[in-house]
Structures are given as structure tokens and as C-alpha cells.
């Protein structure tokens, strides 16, 4: 057996190899069992092995399920959303398998979509996934419009898709034995051509909440000149009213240096005559809209 070829394959696959890959490298079932018996390899799934000392991870377990399912399998729905960075947790591993072969794996949900075209598939590192657009469509039947709006914004920011692309694929897949993704359609209705999802999920959520409430939308990333002459940008602003909205999302404000810098900037805005409203992800949409409406009324 070509040990180097096996190691190189494992290196590309988060430490994993399949029985077929070992055999292609000149190995045999006897060679595999010998390495398992001595602890040099571990069995992750039937026909899928961990080569050497490799840290376990969700990505490794997900890829192990894909490899065990065989050619053509891909992570889908919430597992794809996690692989794409749209969600942090995903529950059981979910796989899309388009052919009729029997696939039964412990802890894995196997889905058999009626349509899964090449445009619906992407590769993120070693993980084969449904694309961001297809993943949003598949998620929609179990999510409300507000949740889908946040997922759409994350896809627009991180995966360079446009609302028009998502809407076009919804139309292409309609009438093929699929449920109408109403929550996704509702979320897309608030995101016209040229829509900017903002730099954070919270910023996008604030904009969507204001739109649903019929409150005039603020400008995004409005430039101001600081007292020292440097330019700064306000997350959301009503410039004529000198009203600023700062979205304190954890992702962008967690480091202490960023936290302190934001407070300095807010103080400078006050000194320049601005009123500053600060919102966090823990605040409800209703509270945010009520606060903005009261500030505008003033």
C-alpha cells in the first residue's frame, strides 16, 4: 500500500480516508484491519477511517457521513447552512442523496430531493454542500419570515448572492413537488434590487423590522467628520435629524479595543450634536421600532 498517497488523501479530507481510496492506493481489508487493531487508525463510519491522531470536529463528522453515503452525497438544509456559516448549530447531520441507493447511517437524516442540479452544489473546503441559494430555499418551509430574512442577509453578505438570484431559483424549482417557500418569498419582498444587507446581522434585522413597521428607513454607513478631522461612519443614520443608530452586534464589538473605540465614537457624535440610539441583539423588534418611532416624532 502506498502510505504517502493514503496520508495525502487523509490530509485533504480532515484526516479521513475511505475503504475505496485505500484499495485504490494498493491496500486491502487485511491492511485496514491491522491498522485498526494497532490503534494507528480508527473507524469513524462503515468504510470510513481516521488516519493518525486528528482532532475530532463537526466538519470531520459531517464529511465522514458524506463519504460513507458514497459519490453524489452532499450536506443539505441545516447541515449545509452550518457548513456555509449561516447558522452555528445544526442538529443531526442532513444529507441529500439523489439516486435510489440505500443509505442508512446512525445519526444522519437522508433526504432525496427530486431536483438537485449542479448549480445547487458547492464545495467549501473538503465539504460538498448545497449552495447558499438552494440551502435558503430548503430551509424556508420550517422557518418564519424574520428568521429567513436574517439568513438571506447573511448569504448576501458572505456568499455574494443577490435577492434576484434567490428569487429566480425559487421560480425555477416551483411546481416540482416542492412546497412554496412563503417565508423566503416574504423576506425577499423586503429586499429589492440593490439592497444592502449591512455589515452585521443585527443591522439587517433593525432595517427589516423598521420596514415591516412602515417606519422611514435610515441611511446606511453615513459618513461624518470627527473632531480630529478623520472620517467615521454611522451604522444607520437620519442625517437631517442628526439621529444615529448604532447596532451593537457581538461579532463586531466583542474585542475590548473595538468596544472602547465605539464608545469614543459615540461620545464624539454627541459632541457634534447627534442623538445616538444603541440597540443590541437581545432587544425585541417591537422595542427597537417603538424607540426609533419616538425619536423620529421628537
Steps between C-alpha positions, in 0.01 A plus 500: 500500500623848412504655849584847368200501267273395788642771728464765228139399442429513873664843525257635237203340677538612863693183585255261331534234233250253358544130436480567123779757525720261698443223244580745217832568678583129498359415843270220609242419765771310688726808500212713629413257779866482604521876541171509690621223731820687585322832555674675211160556340150533642168410337272807475229348280466174312767523232634835631813520714693764696870483416730594787433741784255756365279719718131422469274777370150550363650549154681167524185319613298663223755406235513147641124468442537630144781254424307211652194585290705475182546707182248777437404556864507855636415674823163672480249712693634593848822304456569694181406823678758420768766415243427833330524689829133603498422328833714392796313180594327252278374188678526163322714486188277541194602357162353535154529182290348514152520139386298209634777312679433403859674727751454444872742664741462544874415859596458608138184620323500403132295718266425419139422823314317465171735757345863574587676661206871590482409864568363385836833358620820660630819386669612677819842362584457123498123519562252455212192709577186631345560858387400801709202564270378139507558475875280806562224348288523168685496669841199721430215251569603470867595865569302821540554810288708682763740206532522463123574870470799466731621193306457680167702796626779270618506333157510838324789617717711186505425317174456775243150405394229752414128497586425466127706180479308346788163604356593360157592159646176495701309540175709234323433244774130579544247238399743207533335336796633767734320709758491871421768669717264775619721625781791542258280679248381737774859570606601565138212743453677738743830472313473663159773531234800684641412408860795524740488242782724712723811389678331293774197282564370743761524794261302302241245398761445864604446604138256215437305579819473869408384408149228267632383771739477757221761726663716705259831323450827663607809540286766232541866569578447876502837687500578768759813703572634448851640786713855392406418529129480127430194340339280253682188313396171468688334158464156651437414869495230760440739783406241779479397425858853430624371166629746207501425130556783273608450123469710342774529150358731271699700389196626851428518636854630210708873595514571749777682738264198511267266547796699800626537653153125485444435685824750770407331541163154521661622773735643691205165479319326648804752784509424563131131538583378148412256297707612136519274197540676172580336163441618147580386160377322436832251780430171408332400634159199666662719684750740612227219630277325675788823675602582615146142619441505705821837651409375596152185652647715727718 
